[in-house]
Amino acid sequence: MSDVQNKKVRVARLSILSNTCLTMGKLWVGLTMGSVGVISEALHSGLDLVASLIAFMAVRQSGKPADESHPYGHGKFENLAGIIEALLILVAAIGIFTQSVPKLLHGGGELEALGLGAVVMGASAGINWIVSRVLIKVGEETESPALVADGWHLRTDVYTSLGVFIGIGAIKVTGYTILDPLIAIAVGLLIVKAAVDLIRDSMSSMLDASLPQEEEEVIKGVLTNHADKFLEYHGLRTRKAGPNRHVDLHLVVPRHMPISSAHLLCDRIEAEIREILPGVEVLIHTEPCEAVEEPRDISCNAPSCGTGSCVKGRCPVQNKKNDVNQ
C-alpha cells in the first residue's frame, strides 16, 4: 500500500472513530436526560457513522490494483461513494427545510431551551469541525472524492449547529423569532450547494468526462517539448476515475524509426506526464507516417531520401512544421 493510500485510510478511520464516539456519547447523554432532542442527535451522528464507513470502504477498495474484472483499476468506487454521501447530505437539507418552512410560515414559533443539549451540540460541532477539516484537506491533497464528501457530510452538522446557536443569539438580541427558520433555511441552501457540487464532480468522472483544460494543456506541453522527435499526435483522450487519471493518444513517428527508439520516446513522454500529474496512466499508440509524409533531410542529397528507403535508416525531421497537430 502506497504512502498516499495509507494516509487516506488513516483519515477515514479517524472519521469512523470520531463518529462512533459522538454517537455513543450523545445516546448515553440523551438516555440519561430523557431528552428526545439529544437522542435524535445521536441518530444523526449514527447516519454520519454510516457515511464514514462508506467512505472507508470506498478508499480501501479504490486502492486495490487493477485486476481482470477491473482492468482500469477501482478508482470509481470513490466517485460512487461521493455520490451516495452527497445524496445523504441532500436528505439532511430536506430535513432542515421540512422543519424550517412551517415555522417561517407561522411566524417563527417558540424556541425550546437547549440546556445540556446545547453543550452536547456545541461539543459535537467542535469535534466535527476539526475532523471535517482534516478529511477535506487530505481528500483534496490526495484527490479523493470519498474523503471530501465525508468531510462535507460532517461539515453540514457543524453548519446546522452553528445555525441554531446564531439563531438563538440573534433572537435574544432582536426578539424576532422569525430569524430562527430564516437562518436554518440559509444553512440548508448552503448544504444543498455543497451536495450539488459533490454530485457534479463525481458524476463527471463516472461519465468519463475529460480532464480539466489546464491539465490537458500540461499534457500537450509535454508533447510539444518532444515535437522534434515525431511528426504529429492525434486522438488525445483523457478521463478520471476517483484519484486516478487516464490518458491515451496516437503518436505518428517517421516510418523507419526503430521500434526501440519509438518505445524509448513514448517512455520519456509518459514519465514526464506522470511527474507533473500524479496518479496518471498513459497509453501511447505509435503509428508510422505515410511515405509521402516522411520528413526529408534538407542536407541529404541522396535521391532515396524521404521515399521510404532512406540510407540513413530514418530521415531526420529538420523540415517538419513547427506546429504539432492534435
N, C-alpha and C positions, 0 to 999 in steps of 0.2 A: 504494500500500500504506500503511495507516494506521500510526501510531507503535506502537500495541499489537501489530499484526501483525508489524512489523519486529522488535520486542523478542522475540516468540515465536520467530521464525525464527532470530534470532541465538543464542538459548539452545539451540535444537535443534541448530544447527551446533556449538556448544560441546560438546554431548554426543557428537556424531559424532567430533569431533577427539580428545576425551579417550579414547574407547573404541578408536579406531584406534591411538593411541599406546600404550595399555596392551596391546592385542592383539599388536602388533608387538614391543613390549619384552619381554613375557612369552615370546613364541615364541622370540625371539633368546636370552634367558637360558636357557630350557628346552633348546634345542638345544645351546647351549654347555656346559651342565652335564650334558646327557644325562638330565635329570630328567623322568620321565613325569608327576609331580605338577604341575610348573610348566607343562609343555606342556598338561595338562588345564585348568589355569587360563587359559592363552591361548585355548583353545577356548571356555571360559566367557565370557571377555571378547569373543570373537567373536560369541557369542549376544547379548551386550549391545549390540554394534555393530549387529547386525541390528535389534534393538528400537529403537535410536536412529534408524536410517534410516526405520523405520516411523513413528515419531513425527514426524520431519522432513517426510515426505511428507504425513502427515495434516494437519499445521499449515499447510503450503503450500496444500493442497487446500481446507481449510476457509476460508482467507482469500479464495478466489475469490468474486466476486459471483454473485448468482442468475442463472440462465440458463433456457432453455426446458426443459432436461432436469431442472433442479433449481430450480424456482421459489421454494422456501423457503430457498435457499442450500445451502452444503456443510458446515454445522457438524457433521453427524452422522458425517463422516469421522473426527473426533477421538474420538467415542464408540466407533466401531468399532476404532480403533487402541488405545484404552484397554482394550477387552475382550481384544484379541489379546495385549497386553502382560501383562494380568492372568493370562491362561492360561499365558504363558511363566513368570511368577512361580510359579504353581502347579506347573509342571513342575520348577522348581528346588527347591521344597519337597518334592516327591515324591522327588527325588534325595537330599535330606538324610535323609528318613525311611528310604529304602532302605539307606543306609549306616549309619544310627544304630541302627535297631531290632535288627539281628542282633548288633551289639556290645553293646547293652543286655541282650539275652537270654543272651549268653555272658560276662557279667561285665565288659564294658568293653574287653577286648583290649589290645593293646600300642600305644603311641603311637610314631609314626615321627618321627625327628629331622627338623626342617624345614630347618635350615641356611640357605643363601641363599634357599631358597624362602620362608622366613618373612619375610625382608627384602622380597622381591617382593610377598608378600601384604600386608605392612604398608603399603608404599608405595601399592599398589593400593587398599587400604581408605581411606587418607587422601585420595587423589585422588577416589575415588568419593563419599566423604562430602561433599566440597566441591561437586562437580558436582551431586550429587543434591539438596543443599540449595538450590542455585540453581534447579534445574529445578522442584522442588516449590514454592518461593517464587513464582517467576514464573508457574507454572501456576495457583496459587491466586489470584494477583492478576489474571490475565487470564482466569480460569475456563476453562482449557484442560485437559480430561481427558487428552489425549495426553501433554502435558508432565508432568502429575502422575504418570501411570502410568509414564513413562520414568524419572522421579525415583525412584519406589518400586522400580523394577526394579534400579537401581544401588544403592539403599539395602539391598536384600536381600544383595548381595555384601558390603557393609560389615558387616551383622549376622552373616553367615556367618563372615567373617574374625575378627571380634571374638569370636564364639563359640569358635573354635578357640583363640585366644590365652587367653581366660578359662579354657577347659577345661584348657589346659596349666598355667597358673598354679595353678589350684585343685588339680590332681593333684599338682604339686610340693609344695604346702603340706600336703595331707591324705594323699596316697598312694593315694587312691581313684580308680582308672581308670574306674569306673562314671560319674563326673561328666562325662566327655567326651561320651558319647552322650546323657546327660540334658540337658546344655546345648544340644547340637545339636538335639534334639527340641523344646526350648523355643523356639529360634530358628525352627525350621520352623513351629511353630504361629503365631508372630508373623507370619511371612511369609504363611501361609495367610489370616490375618485381613485383612492388607493387600490381598491379592488379591481376597478376597470383597467387601470394601468397594468396591474399584475396579469390580468387575463389577456390583455392585448400583447404584452411581451411574451408570455408563454405560448399563446396561440400562433404567433408569428413563427416560432421555432417548430411547433407541431405541424404547421402547414408548409414548412421548408421555405420560408421567406429568405431572401438574400441577406447577406451580412450588411451592416450599415455602410453607407457610401464611403466614409472615411477609412474603414477597414479594407474595402475593395481598392481604394486608392493606394493603400500601403502595398497590397499585392501587386498592383500594376507598376508601382515604383520599383519594386524588386526586379520585376521582369525587364523594365527599362534599363536597369543597371547592367543587365546581361544582353542587351539588344544587339551587340556586335557579334554575338555567337550563334544567333538564329535569325530566321527570316521574318517570322511573324507568329502571333498566337491568336487563337480564337476559341470560342465555346467556353469562356470563363464562367463557371458556375460556383456559387457559394451558398452555404446554409449553416445553420447552427442547431445542435441538439444538446440541451442542457448547457453545461460549461464548455462543450466540445464544438470546434468549428470544422467544417469540411469544405475543401476547395478542390476543384478539378478543372483542367483546361487541356487544350490541344496545342502543342508546340511544333511549328514547322521548321525543320532543320535542312541544311544542304543534303542533297540525296546521297552523296558519297561520304558523309561524315561517319566515321567508325561508330559502331554501336556502343563501344566502351566510352567514347567521347560524349555521345549524346546522353548516356546514362550518368556520367560524371556531371554534366551540365545540369541535368534535372536534379541531381542530389544537392548541388550547390544552391539552386533556386529554392528547393524545398527547405533546406536548412536555414536559409536567410528568412524565409517567411515564418518558420517556426520560432525563430529567435525573436521576431517582433510581435507576433500574435501567439499567445500561449494556448496550448490545447488545440492545435490545428493539425488536421490530417490532410496532406496534399497529395493529389494523384495527377501526374502529368503524362499524357499520351503523346508520344512523338510521332510526327509524320514527315516523310521525305517530300521535298518540293518537287514539282514537275521539272522536267529537263529544261524547258524554256524559261523557267523561273530561276534556274541555277545562277547565283551571282558570279559575275565574271571578274577575274583579277585584272584590273586595268594595266598592270605592269607585265602581264603574261602575254607573249606573242604567239604561243602555240595555237594552231588552228583548232585544236580539240578543246581548248579552254571553254568551259561553260556549256559544252554539248552533251555532257553525261559521261565523258571518258577523259576527264581531266588527268593529266600525267602526274599532278601533284596529289592525287587521291581525293581532294575536295577543293573547291575554289574558295578562297577567302572572300569575305563579304564586304570588301572595301567600298564597293559602289552601291551597297544596299541603301535603300531610302532611310532617312533618319527617323521617320516616324514608325512606330510599331503598331500594327493593327490589332485590335482586339478580336 
